[in-house]
């Protein structure tokens, strides 16, 4: 490559040298080596050098400034001049890249970006085309929102997430009262240094992030704290369902905001959602301040038992693409009717409803109790507890001391829930032995009786549900005042 330059300085000598650069930067202090360094020929006031073309081919495509520096050859280096004036140029040994249209995957099918899309993250993809360099830069815009400039990198495609704040600013650029679809133009510009190499755009889709009611101060999909929580108001205690509420539809009450800039209007609707299942809607009228929605029992039942069942409401236009989500109320559901038959105790004199020492057949006079099967409620994995309480009177108003019994948990395993299983009351002393009142000393002939309640509970959703009670008289002392272990 031949380069010429004017010889327009005084005292030209044969030792004069030239340092010739084609570089990304225009500076007397340049980290890049010169393309040529050495003496030159001159003729009629024009200097000429020849640059090795192989060196030229190795130039960065971002090299855009051509200039030179003179050296008088008096030393290494010699005395050097300031930089010459620079000329701008392009280094192009390959065709320039031509960008394809950007791709917005979430708008490919429905041609719309809405709040549901914003919640998962709106991406722009730009395919890598031939001759793109890793250090080429890409500038992206979303309508008038500058999404920034980044290196293309080695990726295929180049990917960018659009911040919700930019989508929001773009949508409401025409005014805070915007409620309809807004056209979107995504533009990509490929830069090599400061030079624009290629531009492409996509403009076949829309954005719509409008919803009725106050604006959520938090990016979607977070609940909007500007709305009131819903409440179940048909129960004795709001948001707590008890057994009395079993198999009953409930009423959810919602207080609507009164914002003159975002009024409640005819043509809007409210849905409820309980434990992830939608119910409703109810349709709003101009000026409504509150609404109620019926929560079906089937929806409650499907949500299961226990605490922390989420209840929420959603406000939208009828046919609208976006919803305004309320804060969440946690509901406790204890609305379960569990019917369990009484436990069974094998006794010698069952017809007389009495337990004797001979019925305490387990080691050390323990009592075996059979829990009947119940596949509806005694499901594998649930815990069963055996309970008992002794009394000193037939009316069972005077508890016997130290006879309040509760077993350790018995985890149900198949097929116990269907066939039933045995549990045991121990220790004999004091849990069983203390039930009858002890005879006096000296012993007075008579009957020394006690009365006993035995039942079990099954734990469902953190709540224990009791069975019917087994009740029996118990006789552990003979006429001589001897207990089971003495006779």
Buried (B, 14 or more C-beta within 10 A) or exposed (E): EEBEBEBEEEEBEEEBBBBBBBBBBBBEEBEBEBBBBEBBEBEEEEBEBEBEEEBBEEBBBBBBBBBBBBBBBEEEEEEEBEBBEBEEEEBEEEEBBBBBBBBBEBBEEEEBBBBBBBEEEBBBBBBBBEBBBEEBBBBBBBBEBEBEEEBBBEEEBBEBEBBBEBBBBBBBEEEEEBEEBBEBBBBBBBBBBEEEBBEBBBEBBBBBBBBBBBBBEEBBEEBBEBBBBBBBEBBEEEBBBBEEBBEEEBEBBBEBBEEEEBBBEEEBBBBBBBBEBEBBBBEBEEEBEEBBBBBEBEBBBEBEBBEEBEBBBBBBBEEBBBBBBBBBBEBBBBBBEBEBEBBBBEBEEEEEEBBBBEBBEEEEBBBBBEBBBBEEBBBEEBBBBBBBBBBBEEEBEEBBEEBEBEBEEBEBEEEBBEEBBBBEBBEBBEBBBBBBBEBEEEBEEEEBBBBBBBBBBBBBBEBBBEBEBBBBBBBBBBEEBBBBEEE
